[in-house]
Amino acid sequence: MATPLIGRRAAVLLVFATSAAVLVLEILAGRLLAPYVGVSLETYTGIIGTILAAIAFGTAVGGRLADRLDPRRLLGPSLIAGGALAWLSLPALAALGPGAGEGPAAIVLLTTVAFFLPAAVLSAISPMVAKLRLDDVAHTGEVVGGLSAAGTAGALVGTFLTGFVLVAAWPTRPIVLAIGAALVLSGLLVWFRHASRMPRPGAAALTLAVVVGSGGLAAADTSPCRWETAYFCITIERDLTNPSGRVLWLDTLRHSYVDLDDPSHLEFRYIRLFDDVASATMPEGPLDALHLGGGGFTFPRHLDAARPGSTNLVLEIDDELVRIAEDHLDLEQGPGLRVVTGDARLALDDLDDDAVDLVVGDAFGGLSVPWHLTTREVVEAIDRVMRPDGVYVANVIDGGSARFARAQAATLAAELEHVAVILPPTASGGRPVNHVLVASDAPLDALLAPGAVPAEDGRVLTGGAAREWIGDAEVLTDDHAPVDQLLTRRP
């Protein structure tokens, strides 16, 4: 029986590490693409599909190369190439991302350009290692099965480590730089230890130039985000026309406007409509409000200042966003404004019945919609925590035929007796716009009163007009809430 050309431990470690690196890049791709195409089911579908294609392509090509060339000469250069290509994913995204557009085609294009080659090259290493480990046909199953198990274990570790630890602890780009460096260094070690002969000076010089060049491009790349959290790419811009004005960007969405000196300044139309709804449907004086989503905390800050004695409980999933708002948007928590971090769906279960007058839904951002906050079951929970005359008002960004906005209104109508829709004052031409939905077990006729909703901010539909606008839109449930598909502005 011949002696394998590579030891068992070294083989398992190589397959484990390269499979882990591929899955680390796959998970990070979601965050790296978010500033350009948003975060949605389509984003992760495109990424997963493209990476799977790269894995299939890489293993097929790696197997063919292993049969034609000495795999010992391929392992080191493949690791080095995988690391260098991982580095190059950063400048590639920076160059193509801003003009990629949106939708599946843009997602697949960006993922292919940035991550197909590194995933394919790293995946080619597994069949090369298998070729080196096979010494006789009697042990083929054991060798192939063991290496397959090592690759799966590496993929699991890469997935869990990235999703649960790395993304929360460090920005995305340093992680990519570290992964690339580890692969390049490992490749150099493997090249000099396992190659059947030393590389020629010309090949060594070319390799060094490629490594230095790709590493330099990656290190020079800058993130479009000022802060990266586990959930968002965050940027805060100054308003050049207002020294105290700040604009909060979450991924691709211009999410909030905050006037540091004047909480009564409501720049965005949909926030003004929130205030119009509260003024028309709620009595004057303090009220108890629940906010699903914080963002820039513009509206809870406004209610806290405009209605002294009110309570504003904000459910915000991203604790880093809260910290950034405290440090850079002058968010101050106190008796009138309190933030609870965590998933709003879970937090609703901990709230008392008949506890609030107003529920504000501000967690839906363009293509980034947490579908589990859109369903009939969530509306049931909202209805439970609202007082009998309580009001739910939510902002929904949708375009075209507004399939998601209509479905969300239909879902509200399935649980609450009265529903109103506030549309833009003029036709949108199919582009995404803010639809403000209002629902309550109490009548909403006050929204039709003269001046309740300024004509320049929206057109109010209630009663039969609202039902006609909703049409035959489906009611979203936990079992079926195809939010991403409804939002996609395609036939």
C-alpha positions in Angstrom: 0.0 0.0 0.0 1.4 3.4 -1.0 1.9 6.2 1.5 -0.5 9.1 1.0 1.2 12.3 -0.3 -0.3 14.4 2.5 -0.9 13.5 6.1 -4.4 13.0 7.4 -4.4 15.9 9.8 -3.0 18.3 7.2 -5.6 17.2 4.7 -8.5 17.6 7.2 -7.2 21.0 8.3 -6.9 22.3 4.7 -10.5 21.2 3.7 -11.9 22.4 7.0 -10.3 25.8 6.8 -11.0 26.5 3.1 -14.7 25.5 3.5 -15.0 27.7 6.6 -13.4 30.6 4.6 -16.0 30.2 1.8 -18.9 30.4 4.3 -17.4 33.4 6.1 -17.3 35.2 2.8 -20.8 34.1 2.0 -22.2 35.5 5.2 -20.1 38.7 4.9 -21.4 39.2 1.4 -24.8 40.1 2.8 -23.4 43.0 4.8 -21.1 44.1 2.0 -23.9 44.2 -0.6 -26.4 45.9 1.7 -25.3 49.5 1.0 -25.9 48.9 -2.7 -28.9 46.5 -3.0 -30.4 46.5 0.5 -31.2 43.5 2.7 -34.0 41.2 1.6 -34.8 37.6 1.0 -33.8 38.3 -2.6 -30.4 39.5 -1.5 -29.6 36.3 0.5 -31.2 34.1 -2.3 -28.9 35.7 -4.9 -25.8 35.3 -2.6 -26.5 31.7 -1.6 -27.2 30.6 -5.2 -24.1 32.3 -6.6 -21.8 30.8 -3.9 -23.3 27.4 -4.4 -22.6 27.7 -8.2 -19.0 28.8 -7.3 -18.6 25.8 -5.1 -19.9 23.4 -7.7 -17.7 25.0 -10.4 -14.6 25.0 -8.2 -14.8 21.4 -7.1 -15.4 20.2 -10.7 -12.4 22.2 -12.0 -10.2 21.3 -9.0 -10.9 17.6 -9.6 -9.9 17.9 -13.3 -6.7 19.8 -12.5 -5.8 17.3 -9.8 -6.0 14.5 -12.4 -3.8 16.3 -14.8 -1.2 18.1 -12.6 0.6 17.3 -9.4 -1.8 18.6 -6.7 1.1 19.4 -4.4 2.1 22.1 -6.9 -1.5 23.5 -6.9 -2.4 23.7 -3.2 -0.2 26.6 -2.2 -0.9 28.8 -5.2 -4.7 28.0 -4.8 -4.7 29.2 -1.2 -2.7 32.3 -2.1 -5.1 33.0 -5.0 -8.1 32.5 -2.8 -6.8 35.0 -0.3 -5.9 37.6 -2.9 -9.3 37.3 -4.6 -11.0 37.7 -1.2 -9.1 40.9 -0.8 -10.1 42.1 -4.3 -13.8 41.6 -3.6 -13.7 44.8 -1.6 -12.5 47.2 -4.4 -14.7 45.3 -6.9 -17.8 46.1 -4.9 -16.8 49.7 -4.3 -16.3 50.1 -8.1 -19.5 48.4 -9.3 -21.9 48.7 -6.4 -23.1 52.3 -6.7 -24.3 51.8 -10.3 -25.6 48.2 -10.0 -29.2 49.1 -9.5 -31.5 46.8 -7.6 -33.3 43.5 -8.0 -32.1 39.9 -8.6 -29.9 40.7 -11.6 -27.9 43.4 -9.7 -27.6 41.1 -6.7 -26.3 38.1 -8.7 -24.0 40.4 -10.8 -22.3 41.9 -7.7 -22.0 38.6 -5.9 -20.5 37.0 -9.0 -18.0 39.8 -9.6 -16.9 40.0 -6.0 -17.2 36.4 -4.6 -17.5 33.8 -7.3 -13.8 33.4 -8.0 -12.6 33.3 -4.4 -15.3 30.8 -3.5 -14.5 28.7 -6.6 -10.7 28.7 -6.1 -11.0 27.8 -2.4 -13.6 25.0 -3.2 -11.1 23.5 -5.8 -8.7 22.6 -2.9 -10.9 19.8 -1.5 -10.6 17.5 -4.6 -6.9 18.2 -4.8 -6.5 17.1 -1.2 -8.6 14.0 -1.8 -6.3 13.1 -4.8 -3.3 13.4 -2.5 -4.9 11.3 0.2 -6.1 8.4 -2.0 -3.5 5.6 -1.8 -5.7 2.7 -2.9 -9.2 2.1 -4.0 -10.0 0.1 -0.9 -10.1 3.3 1.2 -11.8 5.6 -1.3 -15.0 5.8 0.7 -13.3 6.5 3.9 -11.1 9.2 2.5 -13.8 11.0 0.5 -16.3 10.7 3.3 -13.9 12.0 5.9 -12.9 15.0 3.8 -16.5 15.7 3.0 -17.3 15.7 6.7 -14.4 18.0 7.4 -15.6 20.4 4.7 -19.1 20.4 6.1 -17.8 21.0 9.6 -15.7 23.9 8.4 -18.7 25.4 6.7 -20.8 25.1 9.9 -18.1 26.7 12.0 -17.6 29.5 9.4 -21.4 30.2 9.3 -21.9 30.2 13.1 -18.7 32.0 13.9 -19.4 34.8 11.4 -23.1 35.2 12.1 -23.0 35.0 15.9 -19.5 36.4 16.7 -17.5 38.1 14.0 -20.1 40.5 12.5 -21.1 41.7 16.0 -17.5 42.2 17.1 -15.7 43.8 14.1 -16.5 45.7 11.0 -16.9 43.6 7.8 -13.8 44.8 5.9 -11.2 44.0 8.5 -12.7 40.5 8.7 -12.2 40.1 4.9 -8.7 41.5 5.2 -7.9 39.0 8.0 -9.3 36.0 6.1 -7.4 36.9 3.0 -4.1 37.3 5.0 -4.6 34.0 6.7 -5.2 32.3 3.4 -2.2 33.9 1.7 0.2 33.0 4.6 -1.2 29.5 4.7 -0.6 29.2 1.0 3.0 30.3 1.3 3.5 27.7 4.0 1.9 24.9 2.1 3.7 25.9 -1.1 7.2 25.6 0.5 6.3 22.6 2.5 4.3 20.4 0.2 5.3 21.4 -3.3 7.2 18.7 -5.2 9.7 21.4 -6.3 10.4 25.0 -5.4 8.8 27.7 -7.4 10.8 29.4 -10.1 12.0 32.9 -9.4 9.7 34.4 -12.0 6.7 32.6 -10.6 7.6 33.7 -7.1 8.0 37.3 -8.1 4.7 37.3 -9.9 3.0 35.8 -6.9 4.5 38.4 -4.6 3.4 41.2 -7.0 -0.2 39.8 -7.1 -0.3 39.5 -3.3 1.0 43.0 -2.6 -1.1 44.6 -5.3 -4.4 42.9 -4.2 -3.6 43.5 -0.6 -2.9 47.2 -1.2 -6.1 47.7 -3.2 -8.1 46.0 -0.4 -6.5 48.0 2.4 -7.1 51.2 0.4 -10.8 50.5 0.0 -13.1 52.5 2.2 -16.5 51.5 3.4 -19.6 53.5 2.3 -20.7 53.2 5.9 -19.5 55.2 8.8 -20.6 52.5 11.1 -21.4 48.8 10.5 -23.6 47.0 12.9 -25.0 43.5 12.9 -28.1 44.9 11.1 -27.2 48.0 9.2 -24.7 50.0 7.3 -25.1 53.4 9.0 -24.1 56.9 7.8 -25.1 60.3 9.3 -24.9 63.3 7.1 -25.1 67.0 8.0 -27.8 69.1 6.4 -25.9 71.9 4.6 -29.0 74.2 4.8 -29.6 73.6 8.5 -26.6 73.5 10.9 -28.5 71.4 13.4 -30.0 69.0 10.9 -28.8 65.5 10.5 -29.9 62.8 8.0 -29.6 59.1 9.1 -29.0 56.5 6.3 -29.6 52.8 7.0 -28.2 50.7 4.2 -29.7 52.2 1.0 -32.5 54.2 2.7 -32.5 57.8 3.7 -34.3 56.8 6.9 -34.6 59.7 9.3 -34.1 63.4 9.7 -33.2 64.8 13.1 -33.0 68.5 14.1 -30.7 68.5 17.1 -32.1 71.8 18.3 -35.7 71.5 17.4 -37.7 68.3 18.0 -40.8 69.9 16.5 -39.0 70.1 13.1 -40.4 67.1 11.1 -38.7 67.2 7.8 -40.0 63.9 6.3 -43.5 63.8 5.0 -44.3 60.4 6.6 -43.2 61.7 10.0 -45.5 64.7 9.6 -48.3 62.4 8.7 -47.6 60.4 11.9 -48.1 63.6 13.8 -51.2 64.5 11.8 -52.8 61.1 12.7 -51.9 61.5 16.3 -53.3 65.0 16.5 -56.5 64.1 14.7 -57.3 60.8 16.5 -55.8 61.3 20.0 -57.1 63.8 22.6 -54.8 66.7 23.6 -52.3 66.1 26.4 -50.1 63.2 27.4 -50.4 59.8 25.7 -48.8 56.4 25.9 -47.1 55.5 22.7 -45.3 52.3 21.5 -42.9 52.6 18.6 -41.9 49.5 16.6 -38.5 50.6 15.3 -36.3 53.5 16.4 -34.2 54.7 13.5 -33.3 58.3 14.3 -36.0 58.4 17.0 -37.4 61.5 15.5 -41.1 60.9 16.3 -40.7 59.7 19.8 -38.5 62.7 20.6 -41.2 64.9 19.0 -44.0 63.4 21.1 -41.9 63.6 24.3 -41.4 67.4 23.7 -44.8 68.2 22.2 -46.9 66.3 24.8 -45.2 66.6 28.2 -46.0 63.8 30.5 -46.3 61.2 27.6 -44.5 57.9 27.7 -42.7 56.6 24.6 -41.5 53.0 24.6 -39.3 52.3 21.5 -38.6 48.7 20.5 -35.3 48.8 18.5 -33.5 45.6 17.4 -30.1 47.2 17.0 -28.4 48.2 20.3 -25.5 49.8 18.3 -27.9 52.1 16.5 -29.2 53.2 19.9 -25.6 54.0 21.0 -24.9 55.9 17.8 -28.2 57.9 18.2 -27.2 58.8 21.7 -23.7 59.8 20.7 -24.5 61.6 17.4 -28.2 62.5 17.3 -28.6 63.7 20.9 -31.0 60.9 21.9 -31.7 61.1 25.7 -33.6 58.4 27.5 -35.7 59.3 30.5 -39.2 59.0 31.9 -40.8 60.2 28.7 -38.7 58.1 26.2 -37.3 54.7 26.9 -35.7 52.2 24.5 -35.8 48.5 24.8 -33.4 46.6 22.5 -34.4 43.3 20.9 -36.8 42.0 18.4 -40.1 43.9 18.5 -42.1 40.7 17.7 -40.8 39.0 20.9 -41.0 42.2 23.0 -44.7 42.6 22.2 -45.4 39.4 24.1 -44.1 41.1 27.3 -46.4 44.1 27.2 -49.6 44.4 29.2 -53.1 44.4 27.6 -54.7 47.8 26.9 -51.4 49.6 27.7 -51.0 52.2 25.0 -52.9 54.8 23.0 -50.8 54.9 19.9 -48.6 52.3 18.2 -46.2 53.6 15.5 -44.8 51.2 13.0 -41.5 52.5 11.6 -39.5 49.3 11.1 -40.2 48.9 7.3 -37.4 50.4 5.2 -37.8 50.1 1.4 -36.6 46.6 0.4 -35.5 45.8 4.0 -38.7 44.7 5.6 -38.9 42.4 8.6 -41.7 40.2 7.3 -42.5 38.8 10.7 -43.8 42.3 11.7 -46.3 42.4 8.8 -48.6 39.5 9.6 -52.1 39.1 11.0 -50.7 37.5 14.1 -48.6 40.7 14.8 -51.7 42.8 14.3 -53.5 40.7 16.8 -50.7 41.4 19.3 -50.8 45.1 18.6 -54.6 45.1 19.0 -54.1 43.4 22.4 -51.7 46.1 23.7 -53.8 49.0 22.4 -56.6 50.5 24.4 -60.1 50.1 22.9 -59.8 53.5 21.1 -56.1 53.0 20.3 -54.6 53.7 16.9 -51.9 51.9 14.9 -50.1 54.0 12.3 -47.4 52.6 10.0 -45.2 53.7 7.2 -44.8 51.4 4.2 -42.5 52.2 1.3 -43.8 50.7 -1.9 -44.1 51.5 -5.6 -45.7 50.4 -8.8 -49.1 48.8 -8.0 -48.2 48.9 -4.3 -48.8 45.2 -3.8 -47.2 45.1 -0.4 -48.9 48.2 0.9 -52.3 46.9 -0.2 -51.6 43.5 1.4 -50.5 45.2 4.6 -53.7 47.3 4.6 -55.7 44.1 4.0 -54.0 42.5 7.0 -54.9 45.4 9.2 -58.5 45.3 8.0 -58.7 41.6 8.9 -58.2 42.4 12.6 -59.1 46.1 13.2 -62.5 47.5 12.3 -61.5 50.7 10.6 -58.6 51.3 8.2 -57.4 54.4 6.4 -54.8 54.9 3.8 -52.8 58.1 3.2 -51.4 58.3 -0.3 -49.0 60.8 -1.8 -50.8 63.9 -3.0 -49.8 63.2 -6.6 -49.2 60.1 -8.7 -45.8 58.6 -8.0 -45.2 57.4 -11.6 -44.4 53.9 -10.2 -41.5 54.9 -8.1 -41.3 53.8 -4.4 -43.2 56.2 -2.1 -44.4 56.4 1.5 -47.8 55.0 2.2 -49.1 55.7 5.7 -51.6 53.1 6.9 -53.9 53.8 9.9 -56.0 51.2 11.7 -58.2 51.2 14.8 -61.3 49.7 16.3 -62.5 53.3 16.7 -63.8 55.3 13.7 -61.1 57.2 11.8 -63.4 59.9 10.2 -61.5 62.6 12.0 -58.8 62.2 9.4 -61.2 63.5 6.8 -61.8 66.8 8.7 -60.6 69.9 6.9 -56.9 70.5 7.8 -56.4 67.2 9.6 -54.1 66.0 6.8 -52.7 68.9 4.7 -53.4 68.4 1.0 -49.7 68.9 0.2 -48.8 65.9 2.4 -51.4 63.3 1.3 -54.8 62.0 0.1 -56.8 60.2 2.8 -58.9 57.2 1.9 -61.3 55.7 4.5 -64.3 53.4 4.5 -65.3 52.2 1.1 -62.6 54.2 -0.7 -59.9 52.4 1.4 -61.5 49.0 0.8 -61.6 49.7 -2.9 -57.9 50.7 -2.9 -57.1 47.4 -1.0 -59.0 45.4 -3.5 -58.4 41.7 -3.4 -55.0 41.9 -1.8 -54.1 38.9 0.3 -53.9 38.9 4.1 -50.4 38.2 5.3 -50.0 35.5 7.9 -47.1 33.8 9.7 -47.6 30.9 7.3 -47.5 33.0 4.1 -46.0 36.5 4.0 -44.2 36.9 0.7 -43.2 40.4 1.5 -40.0 40.5 -0.7 -41.9 39.2 -3.7 -44.7 41.7 -3.2 -42.2 44.5 -3.0 -40.4 43.5 -6.2 -41.4 46.0 -8.8 -41.7 43.5 -11.7 -44.7 42.0 -13.4 
